[in-house]
Amino acid sequence: MKKNYTFLIALLLSFHLYAQDTFSIIAVDPATGEVGSAGASCVDGIGAFGGLIDIITDIIPGRGGVNSQAYVCIPNSNLASAIEQMEAGLSPDEIIDFLVNNDNCNSQNFNPAFRQYGIADLDPQGNPRTAGFTGNLADDFKDDIQGATYSVQGNILLNETVLTNMENNFNNTDGNLADKLMAAMQGANFAGADARCLDRGTSSTAAYLVVYQATDAPGDPTLRLNIEEMPFGEEPIDSLQILYDDFVLSLPDNSLENNVRIFPNPVSDQFQVLLPPATFISKIEVFDMSGKQVYLQTQFTGLDTGEVIDSRSFTKGVYFVRITSPQKTHTLKIIKN
């Protein structure tokens, strides 16, 4: 079931045609052929342009995708060039080399050292490949991190924790590619992740998440969540999570194992156990690695807000959340930071 949501709060304020997007992730799933991207930024007036989603990311279903950010043109000509090169068969590393040597953002009169890119694709044999680039003139703090299936990048960040949290959440989250991308975004859900939003007490002003299945047509993804722009002081990643939970609960398979969700994971102070509305749960338990029960809640019915569990007393390590319904028991792993 395809879902396309748009949360529109377009504040028609002045908008600078540079530094679009501050932290983002692009990733592929070799097992399913899915390609996805997620990101956020603190830019006033971005809602007038429909948010970030169509400015800084583009995806070829079943093949790969590119995130192009920092001092971009609108429309993003370098992003278009990167996708053309991917279609022509270039690898992520080759695409980066092409972009550095053929910067196409002439209207800005900026050189490639201002740019930032993240690329992930599947080669002709279905093997994942990734590459990233951060120019030395992009705004600090800036960096990019690559794994086997993903590239995480950011600029104008509070510090390196933004990127390492995103990477850790992506790698330590069970589930499909969309689950992992949403978890990565939660890793940056703190005040000042984009340093420009520190005084507002939010990570950013706009956020998005998009996932294409291998069989999706270009421009028609299975999942497209777009928080165009939030009012001053309201957190867009929270709104993105609400839309994502709504999407998950709308899926036709309402079995317990496919619809129970825990976020954030890894866990800091508290986490939520989300279930389909009106799902009766006999008990929710949390066990540490030794099998000791550290939490118990009985007679719980699934609500939109889910069950909030305070984990501040938990020591760092791996825990197991066991959810028991009248029909069956389902166990999920969480990591306490």
N, C-alpha and C positions, 0 to 999 in steps of 0.2 A: 504494500500500500504506500503510495507516494504521498508525502505531506509537504506542503509549502506554506510556511508561516512568515508573516512580516509584522514586526512590531514597530509601528511608525510613530515616532515623536520627533518630527522634523523641526528643528529649531533653526530658523533662517537667519543665522548670524554670519559674521565674517568668517571665511574659510580660506586657509592658506594652502596653496597647491604644493605642499611639501610635507615630508615626514609622515606620509600616510602609513598607518599601521605601525605599531610599536612592538608587539609580540605576536608570533604566529607559529603554526605547525602545519606541515604538509606531509602526508603519509600514504602508504599503500599497504594492502593486505595480500600477500602472495597466495594465500589459501583460497580467497574468494574473488580476487581480482578487483576488489573495491579500492577506490582512491578518494581521499578526503582531505579537507583543509579546515582550519579554525584559527581565529585571531581576534584581536581587539586593539583599540587605540583610544587616546584621549585627544580628540580634535573637535573643537566647537564648529558647528555648521555642517558636519559630515552628513547629517540626515538629509540635507538638501540635495545630495548626490546619491541618495539611496543607501547610505552606509558604506562600509568597507568592501563588502563581499564581491562586487563586480569591478572594483578598482584594483585590488591587489592580488587576486587569485584567479586561476583558470585551470580547468581540468579536461583531459581527454579520457573519456570513460574507458576502463579496461587497460589503459596505458600508463598514465601518470599525470602529474600536475606541477604547477609552478606558483610560488608566492614571490611577488616582486614589490618591495617596499622601500621606504626612505627616499624622500625627494623625488617622487614619481610625477610624471605628467598625467593629466586627465584629459582624454583617455590614456591609459598606460601603454604607450607604444612599445616599451621594452618587454612588457608582459606578452603583448601580441607577437613580438619577434621570437620570444622564447618558445611559445606554443608552436609557431611555424617551424622552428628548428626541431622540436620534439616530433612533430608530424613527419618531418623529413628523415627521422631516424637517428638523430644525434643523441648521445648519452647525456646524463645530467652534467658530468664534468665538461663535456664538449660544449654544451649549451652555455655554461658559465663562461668558458673561454670566449665563445662567440659574443656574448653580451658585453663583456669587458672590452673587447676589441671593436664592437659595432654598436656603441651606445646610440639609441635612436630617439632620445628625449631632447631633441634640438630646441624645443620652445623654452626649456629651462636654462640652457647654457651652463649646465652642470656637467662635470666629468664623471666617469664611472666610479670614482673613489667615494662618491656620496651614496652609492646604491647599496642595497642589500637583497639577496636572493636565497631562496630555499627551493630545492627541486627533489622530487622522488618519482621514480617510475619503475616499470617492469620491463625487463629486456625481452627479446623475442622468445626466449625459453621460459619466461615467467619469473625470472629471478629479480629480486628488488635491487635498485641502485639509488644512491642519494648523493647530493652535493649541496654545498652552501657557499655563500660569498658575503663578506662584510667589508665594505670599503673603509679605508682608514679615515675618511672625512665624514662618515656618518656620525650622528650625535651619540655621545656617551650616555649611559653605559651601553655598549653594543657588543654583540658576539653572535655566533651561530654554532649549533651542535648537531652532529649527524649520528644516527644509528643505522642499523641495517635496513630499516623500513621507513625512516622518518628524518626530517630536518626541522629543527626548532631554531628560530632566529628572533632577534629583537634589537631595538635601538631606543634611545631616550628612556632607558630603564632605571629603576631605583638602584638595582644592583644585579649581580649574576644569579641571585636566588630565583628570580623570575624564570629564567631558562632552565635551571637545574630542577626546580619544582615541577615544571611542565614535563620535562623529560622523565623524571622519576614516576610521576603519576601515570604517564602514558605506558611506561614499561611494567608497572606494578598493578595495572588494572586488568581484571579478567573481563571477557566479553568481546563484542565485535568492535570493528574499527570506530564506529560512532561512539560507543561507550568509552573507548580509550581517548578519543579526541576531546570528549566532554570532560573527562577527568583531567586531561592536560590543561584545559582552560581553568578548571578549578584550582590548579596549582598556582595560577597567577592571580587568584581572587583575593587580593589584599591591597590596602590603600597605597597608592604610589607605584604600583607595578609599572605603569607608565608614569614616570616621575612628574609629568605635568598635572596629574590628577591627585597628587599627594594631599594638597590642601582641601580637596573636595571630599576626601575620605573614601575614594573609590579607586578601582584599578584602572578605569578607562571610562569612555563615554559611549562606545559602540562596540559590538561584538557580533560574531557570526560563526556558523558551523555548517559545512556542506559535505555530503557524501554521495558519490556516484557508485552504483553497482556496475559490474562489467557490461551488463546488457542495457543500461540506461542510454538514452539518446543524448547527444550534446545539448546542453542548456536545459535538460529536464532531469535533474537529480532525484534520487529516491528521497533524500532528506536535504532540506534547505531551510535553515533557521537564521533569521537576519534581524538583529536588534539595531535598527538604524541609528538611533540616538536617544539617550536617556536624559531626563531633566537633571539639573545640577544636584549632585550628591546622591543619586540613585545608581546602584550597581548593575551594569549591563550583564555581567556573567551570571548573576542571580536570575535575571530575567531569561537569559539563554537556558539556564538549567530548568526553569519552569516550562519553557516551550519543549525542551527535550523530554522531560518527564511526561508531558502531555502526549507527545509523539509515541513514546514507548507504550504508554497505557492504551493508546488507540489501536495498537497492532492486533490483528485478529486472533493470534495465539495468546490466550490469557492464562496459560499454565503458570504455576508458581515459579518454576525454575527459569522461565523465560521473561518474567515480568518483575520479579523482585529486584530492586536496585539499592545499592549502598553508595552514598556520596557524602563528602569526598572520600576517596580512598587512594593513597594513604590518608590517615586520619590524624588530626591535630588535637583540638579541644573537644569536638563532638562530631557525630555523624548521624545521618538519617537512614532509616530503613523504609523504603518506599514500596508500597504494594498497590495492586489495583483496588479502586474504591470498593468498599463493602466486602472485601475478602476477610473471612474470619480466620484468625490465627490463635491457636491454643497457647503458644508461648514463643517468645524470642529469647534466646540464650546467647551469651558470649563466653567462650572458653579460651584460656591461654594455651601455649604449646604443651604444657604439662597435663592438660585436661581439666584444670581447675576452672570451675564456673565463676566468672567475675561479674556477670550481669544476668538478671532474669526479669522478664515482663510477661504476665499471663493475661489471657482473655483480651486480646488486642484485635481491633477491626481496622482494616486498611482505610486510611483517609488521604485526602489530597496532600496534606502536609507531612504525612509519614510519622514514624516513631523516631523521636530524637533521643539519642543515647549519649550521655556525658562520658567521655573517655579520658578526662583529665587525670584520673587516678590510675590509669593503665600505664604500666612501664613500656618502654620502647620494645617493639618486637612484633611477631606475627600472632594474630588471634583468629578465631573461627566463630562466625555468627551462624547459629543454627535456628532455623525458622520452622516451626511445626504447625501444620494445619491438620484438620480432621482426616484428610486424605493421605498426606505424606509429609516427609521432612526434607528440607533443603538447606545445604550448608554453603556459606561463602567465606572466603578468606579476606581479612583486612590487615593492613600494616599500620601500626601506631608509630608515628614519628616522635 
